[in-house]
Amino acid sequence: MIRAFAHGIILAFGLILPLGVQNIFVFNQGATQRTLRRALPAILMAGFCDMLLITLAVLGVSLLMFSFAWLKISVFIIGFFFLLYMGWATWNSKPGEKKEEPVSLSGKKQVIFAASVSLLNPHAIVDTIGVIGTNSLAYAGKEKWTFTLACILVSFIWFFALAIMGKMMRSLDHSGRWMKTMNRLSALLIWGVAVYMAVQLLYNSF
């Protein structure tokens, strides 16, 4: 049980640590919302989506779904266009000066965007299926669900930590220049992921 729990913690942390679209979104919500409580919709929705993907991967449902080529291609296409939009929105966001109210999303929009960057991110889905789903095959019964729970806990804890880091950065950024630079770099990363997805899709199609 302890081995399965530790395995899940280390594996999930290694997967979630790299800077990606989902992490950028949660971090930005921590920075732009007036209080951490107002960023809860983004934090909880991102965690819930990860929990859903992890559970489906462990059960083998997601692997079965992605066995259909048309479904995989559809997810990649939708994800590509959504990432283009996310990059544009991030690039044009205006954090403003500390004395001003930062531009923030409503709770409803946070939920929609968090679900989109989580469920329309093909690489996150493939990583969950290929890595977490595959590693879960080493366990059975209670050990398998201990492994699954560890992976889920890492997601929720990490998203809370990201929002807190965003809030701390906002409190130190008196001019708003740090956040503007962060947004521009985030947008470039998001567009880079979108281009990589398009190249992968074209490569696999021919």
C-alpha positions as CSV (number, residue, x, y, z in Angstrom):
1,M,0.0,0.0,0.0
2,I,2.8,2.5,1.0
3,R,4.7,1.6,-2.1
4,A,1.7,2.1,-4.4
5,F,1.0,5.5,-2.7
6,A,4.6,6.7,-3.0
7,H,4.7,5.5,-6.6
8,G,1.5,7.5,-7.4
9,I,2.9,10.6,-5.7
10,I,6.2,10.6,-7.5
11,L,4.7,9.7,-10.9
12,A,1.9,12.3,-10.8
13,F,4.2,15.0,-9.6
14,G,6.7,14.3,-12.4
15,L,3.8,14.5,-15.0
16,I,2.2,17.7,-13.6
17,L,5.3,19.7,-12.9
18,P,6.3,20.8,-16.4
19,L,4.8,24.2,-17.4
20,G,1.7,23.6,-19.5
21,V,-1.6,25.3,-20.5
22,Q,-3.5,24.0,-17.5
23,N,-0.8,25.1,-15.1
24,I,-0.6,28.5,-16.7
25,F,-4.3,29.0,-16.5
26,V,-4.5,28.1,-12.8
27,F,-1.5,30.3,-12.0
28,N,-3.0,33.3,-13.8
29,Q,-6.3,32.9,-11.9
30,G,-4.4,33.0,-8.6
31,A,-2.7,36.2,-9.8
32,T,-5.7,38.0,-11.2
33,Q,-8.4,37.1,-8.7
34,R,-8.7,39.5,-5.7
35,T,-8.6,36.6,-3.2
36,L,-7.6,33.0,-3.3
37,R,-11.2,32.0,-2.6
38,R,-12.3,33.6,-5.9
39,A,-9.9,31.4,-7.7
40,L,-11.4,28.2,-6.3
41,P,-13.6,27.5,-9.3
42,A,-10.5,27.2,-11.5
43,I,-8.6,25.2,-8.9
44,L,-11.3,22.7,-8.1
45,M,-12.4,22.3,-11.8
46,A,-8.8,21.6,-12.9
47,G,-8.4,19.1,-10.1
48,F,-11.8,17.4,-10.9
49,C,-10.9,17.1,-14.6
50,D,-7.6,15.5,-13.6
51,M,-9.4,13.1,-11.3
52,L,-11.8,12.2,-14.1
53,L,-9.0,11.5,-16.6
54,I,-6.9,9.6,-14.1
55,T,-9.9,7.4,-13.1
56,L,-10.8,6.7,-16.7
57,A,-7.1,5.9,-17.5
58,V,-6.9,3.4,-14.5
59,L,-10.2,1.8,-15.5
60,G,-9.0,1.5,-19.2
61,V,-12.0,3.5,-20.5
62,S,-9.9,6.3,-22.0
63,L,-7.7,3.9,-23.8
64,L,-10.7,2.3,-25.4
65,M,-12.1,5.7,-26.4
66,F,-8.8,6.7,-28.1
67,S,-8.7,3.4,-30.1
68,F,-11.1,5.2,-32.5
69,A,-9.0,7.2,-34.9
70,W,-11.7,9.7,-35.7
71,L,-12.2,10.5,-32.0
72,K,-8.5,11.1,-31.5
73,I,-8.3,13.4,-34.6
74,S,-11.4,15.3,-33.5
75,V,-9.9,16.0,-30.0
76,F,-6.6,17.2,-31.6
77,I,-8.4,19.5,-34.0
78,I,-10.7,21.0,-31.3
79,G,-7.7,21.3,-28.9
80,F,-5.6,23.1,-31.6
81,F,-8.2,25.8,-32.2
82,F,-8.9,26.2,-28.6
83,L,-5.2,26.7,-27.8
84,L,-5.0,29.3,-30.5
85,Y,-7.8,31.2,-28.8
86,M,-6.3,30.7,-25.3
87,G,-3.0,32.1,-26.5
88,W,-4.7,35.1,-28.0
89,A,-6.7,35.8,-24.8
90,T,-3.5,35.4,-22.6
91,W,-1.4,37.6,-24.8
92,N,-4.0,40.4,-24.7
93,S,-4.9,40.2,-21.0
94,K,-4.0,43.3,-19.1
95,P,-3.0,42.8,-15.4
96,G,-2.8,46.5,-14.7
97,E,-1.0,48.2,-11.8
98,K,-1.3,47.0,-8.3
99,K,-3.6,49.8,-7.3
100,E,-6.0,48.8,-10.1
101,E,-8.4,45.9,-10.0
102,P,-6.9,43.1,-12.1
103,V,-9.0,41.8,-15.0
104,S,-10.4,38.5,-13.7
105,L,-12.8,35.8,-14.9
106,S,-16.1,35.1,-13.3
107,G,-16.6,31.8,-11.5
108,K,-18.6,30.4,-14.5
109,K,-16.0,31.3,-17.0
110,Q,-13.2,29.9,-14.8
111,V,-15.1,26.5,-14.7
112,I,-15.5,26.5,-18.5
113,F,-11.9,27.5,-19.3
114,A,-10.5,25.1,-16.7
115,A,-12.5,22.2,-18.1
116,S,-11.4,23.2,-21.6
117,V,-7.7,23.4,-21.0
118,S,-7.9,20.1,-19.1
119,L,-10.1,18.0,-21.3
120,L,-9.2,19.5,-24.7
121,N,-5.5,19.1,-24.2
122,P,-4.6,15.9,-26.2
123,H,-1.1,15.6,-24.8
124,A,-2.4,15.7,-21.2
125,I,-4.9,13.0,-22.1
126,V,-2.3,10.9,-23.9
127,D,0.2,11.3,-20.9
128,T,-2.5,10.2,-18.5
129,I,-3.5,7.2,-20.6
130,G,0.1,6.2,-21.5
131,V,1.8,6.8,-18.2
132,I,-0.7,6.7,-15.3
133,G,-2.9,4.1,-17.0
134,T,0.0,1.9,-17.9
135,N,1.7,2.1,-14.4
136,S,-1.6,1.3,-12.7
137,L,-1.5,-2.2,-14.3
138,A,1.3,-3.1,-11.8
139,Y,-1.4,-3.0,-9.0
140,A,-4.7,-4.7,-8.3
141,G,-7.5,-4.2,-5.7
142,K,-6.8,-1.8,-2.9
143,E,-3.2,-1.1,-4.1
144,K,-4.5,0.1,-7.5
145,W,-6.9,2.5,-5.8
146,T,-4.3,3.7,-3.4
147,F,-2.1,4.5,-6.4
148,T,-5.0,6.3,-8.1
149,L,-5.8,8.3,-5.0
150,A,-2.2,9.4,-4.7
151,C,-2.2,10.7,-8.3
152,I,-5.4,12.6,-7.7
153,L,-4.2,14.2,-4.4
154,V,-1.1,15.5,-6.2
155,S,-3.3,17.3,-8.8
156,F,-5.4,19.1,-6.2
157,I,-2.5,20.0,-4.0
158,W,-0.5,21.2,-7.0
159,F,-3.3,23.5,-8.3
160,F,-3.8,25.1,-4.9
161,A,0.0,25.7,-4.7
162,L,0.0,27.2,-8.2
163,A,-2.8,29.6,-7.4
164,I,-1.0,30.6,-4.2
165,M,2.2,31.3,-6.1
166,G,0.3,33.4,-8.6
167,K,-1.2,35.4,-5.7
168,M,2.3,35.9,-4.2
169,M,3.7,37.1,-7.6
170,R,0.8,39.5,-7.9
171,S,1.5,41.0,-4.5
172,L,5.1,41.6,-5.4
173,D,4.4,43.0,-8.9
174,H,3.7,46.7,-8.2
175,S,3.9,47.9,-11.8
176,G,2.2,44.9,-13.5
177,R,5.2,44.4,-15.7
178,W,6.1,40.9,-14.4
179,M,2.5,39.7,-15.0
180,K,2.5,41.2,-18.5
181,T,5.8,39.4,-19.3
182,M,4.5,36.2,-17.8
183,N,1.3,36.5,-19.9
184,R,3.3,37.0,-23.1
185,L,5.6,34.1,-22.4
186,S,2.6,31.9,-21.5
187,A,0.9,32.9,-24.8
188,L,4.0,31.9,-26.8
189,L,4.1,28.6,-25.0
190,I,0.4,27.9,-25.6
191,W,0.8,28.7,-29.4
192,G,3.9,26.5,-29.5
193,V,1.9,23.6,-28.1
194,A,-0.8,24.2,-30.7
195,V,1.7,24.2,-33.5
196,Y,3.3,21.0,-32.2
197,M,-0.1,19.4,-32.0
198,A,-0.8,20.4,-35.6
199,V,2.5,18.9,-36.8
200,Q,1.9,15.7,-34.9
201,L,-1.6,15.4,-36.4
202,L,-0.3,16.0,-40.0
203,Y,2.6,13.6,-39.4
204,N,0.3,10.8,-38.2
205,S,-2.2,11.4,-41.0
206,F,0.2,10.7,-43.8
